[in-house]
Amino acid sequence: MKRALVLIAMFGLAAPAHADITHKLSSSVQLTVNSAATQATRIGSSYSVSGSNVSTSDGTTAGVLTSGTITSGVYAPGTISASQLSATSGDAFSYSATYTQADAVPTSAVSVGDVANFGSMTSNAAGTAGNLAGTITSTGAMTLTAGGAGTQATGQFVTELTVD
């Protein structure tokens, strides 16, 4: 009996093991259907005149360029004429004029599906969910089903084991 008490006392007084174990499980499914989107960039006006051995005129005064007019945010250059400075001497001459017309400034926003009056546009239609679906079971088995155009399905199952 004494031996049994000694054995019980030894096991009862033994220090417990200090090993911290942490086990974490997490799972997620993210299903996304894109919305319709349009990106528009308005192109501005630009006007350039250059030349050598030429004389310019606005039609009435030599050496003058007209300022032009701006209507609805669009620049319209004035009349410009160029003539060779020395037509009888046979000198070479060059003249260049470049004009890019701006997009008009809209007076109101366009309706959904309409195209704005901008020179640079990118438009994407809305996605269609279709059969888009995703599940993760308690065992971590994952099932993702593709949807229509403009959809994404992402699934993840993470297990983390930490021993301190």
C-alpha positions in Angstrom: 0.0 0.0 0.0 2.9 2.3 0.8 4.3 1.6 -2.6 1.1 2.5 -4.3 0.9 5.8 -2.3 4.5 6.6 -3.4 3.7 5.9 -7.0 0.5 8.1 -6.9 2.4 10.9 -5.2 5.2 10.7 -7.9 2.7 11.0 -10.7 0.6 13.5 -9.0 3.5 15.8 -8.3 5.1 15.5 -11.7 5.3 18.8 -13.6 3.0 19.1 -16.7 4.6 19.5 -20.2 4.6 23.1 -21.4 4.2 22.8 -25.1 1.8 25.4 -26.6 0.3 24.1 -29.8 -2.0 26.3 -31.8 -3.9 25.0 -34.9 -5.8 27.5 -37.0 -8.0 26.7 -40.0 -9.5 29.4 -42.2 -11.3 29.3 -45.5 -12.8 31.9 -47.8 -14.5 32.2 -51.2 -14.7 35.6 -53.0 -17.0 35.9 -56.0 -16.8 39.1 -58.1 -18.9 40.4 -61.0 -17.5 43.4 -62.7 -19.7 46.5 -63.2 -19.9 48.4 -66.4 -17.2 51.1 -66.7 -16.1 53.7 -69.2 -12.9 55.8 -69.1 -12.9 58.9 -71.3 -10.1 61.3 -72.0 -10.9 64.6 -73.7 -8.4 65.6 -76.4 -7.5 69.3 -76.3 -6.7 71.6 -79.3 -3.3 72.1 -80.6 -2.0 74.4 -83.3 1.4 74.9 -84.7 2.9 77.0 -87.5 6.5 76.9 -88.6 8.5 77.8 -91.6 11.6 79.3 -93.0 12.0 82.0 -95.7 8.2 82.7 -95.6 6.0 85.6 -94.6 2.8 85.0 -92.8 -0.4 87.1 -92.8 -3.8 86.9 -91.3 -5.2 88.1 -94.6 -4.9 91.8 -93.9 -1.6 92.4 -91.9 1.7 90.8 -92.8 3.6 89.0 -90.0 0.4 88.6 -87.9 -1.4 85.5 -87.0 -5.0 85.7 -85.8 -6.0 84.3 -82.4 -8.9 82.3 -83.7 -12.0 81.6 -81.7 -13.1 79.1 -79.0 -16.6 77.7 -79.1 -17.7 74.9 -76.7 -14.1 74.4 -75.6 -12.9 73.9 -79.2 -10.3 76.2 -80.7 -10.8 77.2 -84.3 -7.7 78.9 -85.7 -8.0 82.1 -87.7 -7.0 82.4 -91.4 -3.3 82.2 -92.1 -1.6 82.6 -95.4 2.1 82.2 -96.1 4.1 83.5 -99.1 7.7 83.0 -100.1 9.8 86.0 -99.0 11.9 86.1 -102.1 10.0 84.5 -104.9 12.4 85.8 -107.6 15.7 84.8 -106.1 15.0 81.0 -106.2 15.7 80.6 -102.5 14.3 77.5 -100.8 11.4 77.9 -98.4 9.3 75.7 -96.2 6.0 76.1 -94.4 4.1 73.8 -92.1 0.9 74.1 -90.2 -0.6 71.5 -87.9 -4.0 71.5 -86.2 -5.6 69.0 -83.9 -9.3 69.8 -83.2 -10.3 69.3 -79.6 -13.3 67.3 -78.4 -16.2 69.6 -77.6 -16.9 70.1 -73.9 -20.2 68.2 -73.2 -23.0 70.2 -71.7 -24.4 67.2 -69.8 -23.3 63.6 -68.9 -24.1 60.9 -71.3 -26.7 58.3 -70.6 -25.7 54.7 -69.7 -24.8 52.9 -72.9 -24.2 56.1 -74.9 -20.9 57.1 -76.3 -19.5 60.5 -75.2 -17.9 62.9 -77.8 -14.4 62.2 -76.6 -11.5 61.1 -78.9 -10.1 58.5 -76.5 -12.5 56.1 -74.8 -12.3 52.6 -73.3 -15.6 51.0 -72.4 -16.3 47.6 -70.6 -19.6 46.0 -70.4 -21.0 44.7 -67.1 -20.1 41.1 -66.2 -22.8 38.4 -66.1 -22.9 36.1 -63.0 -24.2 33.1 -64.9 -23.3 30.0 -62.9 -20.7 31.8 -60.7 -20.5 29.9 -57.4 -18.0 28.8 -54.8 -18.1 26.4 -51.8 -15.6 25.1 -49.3 -16.5 22.1 -47.1 -15.4 21.6 -43.5 -12.7 19.2 -44.8 -11.2 21.9 -47.0 -12.6 20.6 -50.3 -13.1 23.5 -52.6 -15.5 23.9 -55.6 -15.4 27.0 -57.8 -17.8 27.3 -60.7 -17.0 29.8 -63.5 -19.5 32.5 -64.3 -20.0 34.5 -67.4 -17.8 37.2 -68.9 -16.4 39.7 -66.4 -16.4 37.5 -63.3 -13.8 36.2 -60.9 -13.9 33.3 -58.4 -11.2 32.9 -55.8 -11.1 30.3 -53.1 -8.6 29.7 -50.4 -8.1 27.3 -47.5 -5.3 28.0 -45.0 -4.1 25.7 -42.2 -1.6 27.1 -39.7 0.1 25.0 -37.0 2.3 26.8 -34.4 4.3 24.9 -31.7 5.9 27.1 -29.0 
